[in-house]
Amino acid sequence: MNSTMKTNKYIVVLLAAVMVLSSCSNMLEKEPYGQLTEDLIDESAMAGLLAASYAGLNPHFFDDNNNAFAGPSTNWIFDVRSDDGLKGGGATSMEGNIHNLEVGIVNSDDYSVLFKWKNNYFVLARVNKALVALEGASGLANKDHIRGELLTLRAYYYFDLARIYRDGCLVLYTENENPSEKSNNATHEQVYAQIIADLEEAYQLMGSKRLAAGRFEKYTAAALLAKVYAQIANEPWAPANSWDKVIEYAEAVIGSGNYSLYPHFQDMSVIE
């Protein structure tokens, strides 16, 4: 090989090395895929994360697991076990899982019970992800109010779980914790302590008016606090002033002027 050919070979190798280094540099400088960085959390992105968190209030939350009976806001599991609801429909074999709940048979393979648990934790993951994104975002309008909405949602979903499942079935984690490192050994006392902490913070953070139709304001958190304190008031671990708290937050809602009773009870089922 003559000197000219060797020189050309070295030039080609050198150019290839430069191209590889340049390519690697460009690759390493790219924004991480699949992650919401601070620069990406604008008003539109936060609205999407918030909407995804509110979506858990829709009973048809999943499409493939009999979701009308097991969504986070669906009370079939409550109501058919009391006098508040009747299954109806065909024979007992139609939606047999609901019939079993209605007559007091709760089996480990009842998929309504499983999907109720699954759906709530699915949307809790959304809420915690939205809280992380919100914390890292800057320049957002109404940031405190939005945090209050997310905390209220988290409290609501945990309140739903705590009224259905016993100790040993609950996993408690917040936005700053890794759920894969948690186990299902949270007690009701621990879960309710988190619910109350979230709602009391939310009550302070949110304003008295909704930012948009269908969203929460501070008296939503107050109404939930009244229900939560009433739910736990007779528990041995409940705060001694639980009934006082029920009165305090109920009076806050009544005195807000934001709400009034329907003249006719039947109007509650009318969509306005």
C-alpha positions as CSV (number, residue, x, y, z in Angstrom):
1,M,0.0,0.0,0.0
2,N,1.5,3.3,-1.1
3,S,1.7,6.4,1.1
4,T,-1.2,8.1,-0.7
5,M,-3.5,5.2,0.0
6,K,-2.5,5.1,3.6
7,T,-3.1,8.8,4.0
8,N,-6.6,8.4,2.5
9,K,-7.3,5.5,4.8
10,Y,-6.4,7.5,7.9
11,I,-8.5,10.4,6.7
12,V,-11.5,8.1,6.2
13,V,-11.0,6.6,9.7
14,L,-10.7,10.0,11.3
15,L,-13.8,11.3,9.6
16,A,-15.7,8.2,10.8
17,A,-14.5,8.8,14.3
18,V,-15.6,12.4,14.2
19,M,-19.0,11.4,12.9
20,V,-19.5,8.8,15.6
21,L,-18.5,11.2,18.4
22,S,-20.8,13.8,17.0
23,S,-23.6,11.3,16.7
24,C,-23.1,10.2,20.3
25,S,-23.0,13.7,21.5
26,N,-26.2,14.6,19.8
27,M,-27.8,11.4,21.1
28,L,-26.8,12.1,24.7
29,E,-28.0,15.7,24.5
30,K,-31.6,14.7,23.6
31,E,-34.4,15.2,26.1
32,P,-35.3,12.0,28.0
33,Y,-38.1,10.1,26.3
34,G,-41.3,9.2,28.2
35,Q,-40.6,11.7,30.9
36,L,-42.4,15.0,31.7
37,T,-39.5,17.4,32.3
38,E,-40.0,20.8,33.9
39,D,-39.9,22.5,30.5
40,L,-42.7,20.3,29.2
41,I,-45.2,21.1,32.0
42,D,-47.1,24.0,30.7
43,E,-50.8,24.9,31.2
44,S,-51.9,22.4,28.5
45,A,-49.9,19.5,29.9
46,M,-51.0,20.1,33.4
47,A,-54.6,20.3,32.3
48,G,-54.2,16.9,30.7
49,L,-52.7,15.4,33.9
50,L,-55.5,16.9,36.0
51,A,-58.2,15.6,33.6
52,A,-56.7,12.1,33.8
53,S,-56.9,12.3,37.6
54,Y,-60.5,13.5,37.6
55,A,-61.3,10.7,35.1
56,G,-61.4,8.2,38.0
57,L,-64.7,9.8,39.0
58,N,-66.2,8.3,35.9
59,P,-67.7,4.9,36.7
60,H,-66.7,3.7,33.3
61,F,-63.0,4.0,34.0
62,F,-61.8,0.9,32.3
63,D,-63.4,-0.7,29.3
64,D,-62.7,-4.3,30.0
65,N,-63.6,-5.2,33.6
66,N,-67.3,-4.7,34.2
67,N,-66.4,-1.1,35.1
68,A,-69.9,0.2,35.6
69,F,-70.0,-1.8,38.8
70,A,-66.4,-1.2,39.9
71,G,-65.3,2.3,39.0
72,P,-63.8,4.5,41.8
73,S,-67.0,6.5,42.0
74,T,-69.4,3.6,41.6
75,N,-71.2,2.6,44.8
76,W,-72.7,-0.7,43.8
77,I,-70.4,-2.4,46.2
78,F,-71.9,-0.3,49.0
79,D,-75.5,0.1,47.9
80,V,-76.5,-3.4,46.9
81,R,-75.3,-4.6,50.3
82,S,-77.9,-2.3,51.9
83,D,-81.4,-1.1,51.1
84,D,-80.1,1.7,48.9
85,G,-79.9,-0.3,45.6
86,L,-81.3,-3.4,43.9
87,K,-79.5,-5.3,41.1
88,G,-82.5,-5.9,39.0
89,G,-82.1,-7.3,35.5
90,G,-82.5,-11.0,34.7
91,A,-82.1,-14.0,37.0
92,T,-79.5,-14.2,39.7
93,S,-77.0,-15.6,37.1
94,M,-77.1,-12.2,35.3
95,E,-74.3,-10.2,37.0
96,G,-74.0,-13.0,39.5
97,N,-71.1,-11.2,41.2
98,I,-73.5,-8.3,42.1
99,H,-76.2,-10.7,43.3
100,N,-73.7,-12.3,45.6
101,L,-72.9,-8.9,47.1
102,E,-76.6,-8.2,47.5
103,V,-77.2,-11.3,49.5
104,G,-74.0,-11.0,51.6
105,I,-71.8,-13.5,49.8
106,V,-68.3,-12.0,49.3
107,N,-65.9,-14.4,47.7
108,S,-62.2,-13.9,47.0
109,D,-62.9,-14.5,43.3
110,D,-65.6,-11.8,43.0
111,Y,-64.2,-9.7,40.2
112,S,-66.1,-6.6,41.3
113,V,-64.2,-6.6,44.5
114,L,-60.9,-7.0,42.7
115,F,-61.6,-4.4,40.0
116,K,-62.8,-1.9,42.5
117,W,-59.4,-2.1,44.2
118,K,-57.5,-2.1,40.9
119,N,-59.3,0.9,39.5
120,N,-58.8,3.0,42.6
121,Y,-55.0,2.3,42.6
122,F,-54.8,2.9,38.9
123,V,-56.1,6.4,39.2
124,L,-54.2,7.0,42.5
125,A,-51.0,6.5,40.4
126,R,-52.3,9.2,38.0
127,V,-52.9,11.6,40.9
128,N,-49.4,11.1,42.4
129,K,-47.8,11.5,38.9
130,A,-49.7,14.7,38.5
131,L,-48.5,16.0,41.9
132,V,-44.9,15.3,41.0
133,A,-45.3,17.1,37.7
134,L,-47.0,20.0,39.4
135,E,-44.2,20.3,42.0
136,G,-41.6,20.5,39.3
137,A,-43.4,23.0,37.1
138,S,-42.9,26.7,37.2
139,G,-45.0,29.6,36.0
140,L,-48.3,27.8,36.2
141,A,-51.4,29.9,37.2
142,N,-53.4,28.7,40.2
143,K,-50.7,26.2,41.2
144,D,-51.9,26.0,44.8
145,H,-55.5,25.5,43.9
146,I,-54.6,22.7,41.5
147,R,-52.5,21.0,44.2
148,G,-55.6,21.2,46.4
149,E,-57.7,19.6,43.8
150,L,-55.3,16.7,43.4
151,L,-55.0,16.2,47.1
152,T,-58.8,16.1,47.4
153,L,-58.9,13.5,44.6
154,R,-56.3,11.4,46.4
155,A,-58.2,11.6,49.6
156,Y,-61.5,10.7,47.9
157,Y,-60.0,7.6,46.3
158,Y,-58.4,6.4,49.5
159,F,-61.6,7.1,51.4
160,D,-63.4,4.9,48.9
161,L,-60.9,2.1,49.5
162,A,-60.8,2.5,53.3
163,R,-64.6,2.0,53.6
164,I,-64.5,-1.2,51.6
165,Y,-61.3,-3.1,52.4
166,R,-59.9,-4.2,55.7
167,D,-56.4,-3.9,57.2
168,G,-54.0,-5.9,55.1
169,C,-55.6,-5.0,51.8
170,L,-54.5,-1.4,51.6
171,V,-51.3,0.1,50.2
172,L,-50.6,3.7,51.2
173,Y,-48.1,5.8,49.3
174,T,-47.8,9.4,48.3
175,E,-46.2,11.2,45.3
176,N,-42.7,11.1,47.0
177,E,-42.7,7.3,47.5
178,N,-42.1,4.3,45.3
179,P,-45.1,2.1,45.2
180,S,-43.0,-1.0,44.3
181,E,-41.3,-0.6,47.7
182,K,-44.6,-0.6,49.6
183,S,-46.6,-3.6,50.8
184,N,-50.3,-4.0,51.5
185,N,-50.0,-3.6,55.2
186,A,-51.3,-0.1,55.8
187,T,-53.8,0.2,58.7
188,H,-57.0,2.1,58.6
189,E,-55.6,4.5,61.1
190,Q,-52.6,5.3,58.8
191,V,-54.8,5.6,55.7
192,Y,-57.3,7.9,57.4
193,A,-54.5,10.1,58.9
194,Q,-53.3,10.6,55.3
195,I,-56.8,11.3,54.0
196,I,-57.3,14.0,56.7
197,A,-53.9,15.5,56.1
198,D,-54.6,15.8,52.4
199,L,-58.0,17.3,52.8
200,E,-57.0,19.8,55.5
201,E,-54.1,21.0,53.3
202,A,-56.5,21.1,50.3
203,Y,-59.0,23.2,52.2
204,Q,-56.3,25.8,52.9
205,L,-54.9,25.8,49.3
206,M,-58.1,26.1,47.3
207,G,-60.2,29.1,46.8
208,S,-63.9,29.4,47.3
209,K,-64.7,29.3,43.6
210,R,-64.2,26.5,41.0
211,L,-61.6,27.2,38.3
212,A,-63.9,25.4,35.8
213,A,-67.2,23.7,35.9
214,G,-67.1,20.3,37.5
215,R,-63.9,20.9,39.4
216,F,-63.3,21.2,43.1
217,E,-63.1,24.2,45.4
218,K,-62.3,24.4,49.1
219,Y,-65.8,23.5,50.3
220,T,-65.5,20.2,48.4
221,A,-62.7,19.3,50.7
222,A,-64.7,20.6,53.7
223,A,-67.6,18.4,52.8
224,L,-65.4,15.3,52.5
225,L,-63.7,16.2,55.8
226,A,-67.1,16.2,57.5
227,K,-67.9,12.8,56.1
228,V,-64.5,11.4,57.0
229,Y,-64.6,12.6,60.6
230,A,-68.1,11.2,60.9
231,Q,-67.0,7.9,59.5
232,I,-64.2,7.4,62.0
233,A,-65.6,9.2,65.0
234,N,-66.2,6.1,67.0
235,E,-63.0,4.4,66.2
236,P,-60.6,4.0,69.2
237,W,-57.8,5.7,67.3
238,A,-59.9,8.6,66.0
239,P,-59.1,12.2,67.1
240,A,-61.0,13.0,70.3
241,N,-62.6,16.0,68.6
242,S,-63.9,14.2,65.6
243,W,-67.6,15.1,66.1
244,D,-66.5,18.7,66.6
245,K,-64.7,18.6,63.3
246,V,-67.8,17.2,61.6
247,I,-69.8,20.2,62.8
248,E,-67.0,22.7,61.9
249,Y,-66.6,21.5,58.3
250,A,-70.3,21.0,57.7
251,E,-71.0,24.5,58.9
252,A,-68.3,25.8,56.6
253,V,-70.0,24.2,53.6
254,I,-73.5,25.5,54.7
255,G,-72.2,28.9,55.5
256,S,-70.3,29.3,52.2
257,G,-73.5,30.2,50.3
258,N,-72.2,28.0,47.4
259,Y,-74.8,25.2,47.9
260,S,-78.4,24.7,48.8
261,L,-80.8,21.8,49.1
262,Y,-82.9,20.6,46.2
263,P,-86.6,21.5,46.7
264,H,-87.5,18.0,45.6
265,F,-85.4,15.0,46.4
266,Q,-86.1,13.4,43.0
267,D,-84.3,16.3,41.3
268,M,-80.9,14.9,42.5
269,S,-81.1,12.5,39.5
270,V,-81.7,15.3,37.0
271,I,-78.6,16.3,35.0
272,E,-78.3,20.1,34.7
